[in-house]
Amino acid sequence: MRALALLGDKDFVDLSPSALKAICPRESFDTQEMLNAQASAADAYAERREAEAAEPFFASARPWMLDEARAHRELASYTRTLSPILYPYLVKAQGYFEGTGGFIVTLKARRLSVSHGSLGRVTPPIHEIPVVVFVERQIDAVAISAGIAE
């Protein structure tokens, strides 16, 4: 609730170190460690996709699997070029079911897009979800969306 109060009627706010500590008191954010983890995860996913693509069972899916692996290799490579100085933002995202969903966050120029997708048997009311996002450059706009599949 503290995070939503900090946002007030804004869609996003930049977070000072003290504000970040206030809403995440037990967390320590090491941005270099975060970048290393992202690059490692992208490499691991690429390796898994490449190994699967080599299996005869996946022969018909091989082209898209290798494309996906290549995209993850590019993400890992790009991540390794970033400065460890990242900008934390608190974003007022929206969602239906947090437990059955996930976020997709993209950054194009200075516009951040945050989308939440989830699964459910009924469509509940949409609700606000405070999300902390670290990006490599300052932003000036945020686009928020949410969807649910029944």
NUDORO-919258 format. One line per field, with one value per residue (C-alpha): x, y, z. Coordinates in nm, 4 decimals, padded with zeros to 6 digits. Layout:
BEGIN
x: c(X;...)
y: c(Y;...)
z: c(Z;...)
# end
This chain:
BEGIN
x: c(00.0000;00.2925;00.3935;00.0475;00.0365;00.3717;00.2308;-00.0847;-00.2625;00.0537;00.1205;00.4895;00.7481;01.1238;01.2569;01.5287;01.7422;01.5503;01.2097;01.3232;01.4359;01.1051;00.8929;01.1358;01.2993;01.4362;01.5785;01.9252;01.9454;02.2833;02.2282;02.5441;02.4268;02.0816;02.2341;02.4584;02.1578;01.9592;02.2436;02.2997;01.9292;01.9126;02.2191;02.0754;01.7450;01.9277;02.1322;01.8171;01.6445;01.9513;01.9685;01.5972;01.6253;01.8944;01.6561;01.4867;01.1482;01.1576;01.2695;00.9610;01.0019;01.3787;01.3741;01.1685;01.3475;01.6838;01.5447;01.4291;01.7699;01.9406;01.7153;01.8085;02.1797;02.1360;01.9601;02.2467;02.5024;02.3136;02.2716;02.6465;02.7038;02.4841;02.6200;02.5366;02.3794;02.0111;01.7102;01.4472;01.0836;00.7686;00.4908;00.1182;00.0522;-00.2816;-00.3803;-00.6578;-00.4992;-00.1422;-00.0894;-00.1572;00.0097;00.3199;00.4501;00.5988;00.7986;00.9487;01.1365;01.1348;01.3112;01.1894;00.8538;00.8051;00.5275;00.4074;00.1577;00.0189;-00.1424;-00.3128;-00.5453;-00.8727;-01.2164;-01.3937;-01.2935;-01.2486;-01.2267;-00.8956;-00.6773;-00.3647;-00.0305;00.2756;00.5829;00.9445;01.1245;01.4935;01.5771;01.8922;01.7662;01.5229;01.1628;00.8993;00.5923;00.4369;00.1752;-00.0116;-00.2239;-00.3659;-00.5379;-00.6910;-00.7644;-01.0482)
y: c(00.0000;00.2323;00.2035;00.2956;00.5892;00.7070;00.6941;00.8870;00.9722;00.9323;00.6368;00.6295;00.8028;00.7854;00.6369;00.7919;00.5490;00.6433;00.5930;00.2572;00.1525;00.2725;00.0513;-00.2428;-00.2295;-00.5852;-00.5725;-00.4727;-00.3802;-00.4473;-00.3392;-00.5087;-00.8343;-00.7823;-00.7329;-01.0373;-01.2481;-01.1276;-01.2042;-01.5479;-01.6320;-01.5280;-01.7403;-02.0408;-02.0100;-01.9845;-02.2945;-02.4872;-02.3827;-02.4719;-02.8158;-02.8749;-02.7586;-03.0205;-03.3033;-03.4815;-03.4592;-03.0791;-03.0776;-02.8860;-02.6262;-02.5893;-02.2562;-02.0633;-02.2282;-02.1180;-01.7678;-01.7542;-01.8737;-01.6075;-01.3367;-01.4460;-01.4473;-01.0899;-00.9933;-01.1394;-00.9591;-00.6283;-00.6648;-00.7058;-00.3686;-00.1765;00.0477;-00.0746;00.2668;00.1874;00.4096;00.2685;00.3614;00.2741;00.2009;00.1702;-00.1446;-00.3217;-00.6858;-00.9352;-01.2430;-01.1901;-01.5548;-01.6945;-01.4262;-01.2356;-00.9037;-00.8069;-00.4862;-00.3135;00.0107;00.1951;00.5295;00.6920;00.5120;00.2181;-00.0334;-00.2595;-00.5332;-00.8015;-01.1185;-01.3866;-01.6872;-01.7399;-01.8998;-01.5699;-01.2119;-01.0328;-00.6570;-00.5138;-00.3820;-00.1737;-00.3441;-00.1388;-00.2595;-00.1486;-00.1427;-00.0721;00.0645;00.1807;00.5303;00.7797;00.7597;01.0226;00.8089;00.4789;00.2673;00.0193;-00.2755;-00.5978;-00.9004;-01.2251;-01.5536;-01.7656)
z: c(00.0000;00.0647;-00.3009;-00.4300;-00.1884;-00.3241;-00.6773;-00.5895;-00.9145;-01.1282;-01.3593;-01.2640;-01.0480;-01.0448;-00.7237;-00.5142;-00.3133;00.0029;-00.1632;-00.3012;00.0470;00.1956;-00.0315;-00.0387;00.3065;00.3002;-00.0502;-00.1560;-00.5215;-00.6812;-01.0413;-01.1700;-01.0133;-01.1677;-01.5146;-01.4738;-01.3728;-01.6748;-01.9152;-01.7609;-01.7769;-02.1429;-02.2267;-02.0393;-02.2247;-02.5581;-02.4762;-02.3883;-02.7106;-02.9191;-02.7575;-02.8173;-03.1775;-03.2376;-03.1423;-03.4380;-03.2654;-03.3059;-03.6719;-03.7900;-03.5133;-03.5558;-03.7479;-03.4930;-03.2014;-03.3393;-03.4026;-03.0427;-02.9221;-03.1360;-02.9894;-02.6370;-02.7271;-02.8550;-02.5299;-02.3263;-02.5395;-02.5176;-02.1412;-02.0996;-02.2724;-02.0283;-01.7590;-01.4083;-01.3484;-01.3904;-01.3241;-01.0866;-01.1460;-00.9606;-01.2074;-01.1418;-01.3438;-01.3715;-01.3601;-01.3047;-01.1417;-01.0216;-00.9271;-01.2738;-01.4771;-01.5557;-01.6771;-02.0100;-01.9903;-02.2937;-02.3413;-02.6715;-02.6800;-02.3551;-02.3379;-02.1037;-02.1723;-01.8922;-01.9713;-01.7413;-01.8730;-01.6678;-01.6747;-01.4909;-01.5058;-01.4606;-01.5227;-01.1909;-01.1614;-01.2718;-00.9903;-00.9531;-00.8940;-00.7979;-00.9891;-00.9558;-01.2909;-01.3502;-01.6964;-01.8697;-01.9509;-01.8070;-01.9245;-01.9875;-02.0630;-01.9596;-02.1369;-01.9162;-02.0304;-01.8881;-02.0342;-01.9194;-02.0944;-01.9663)
# end
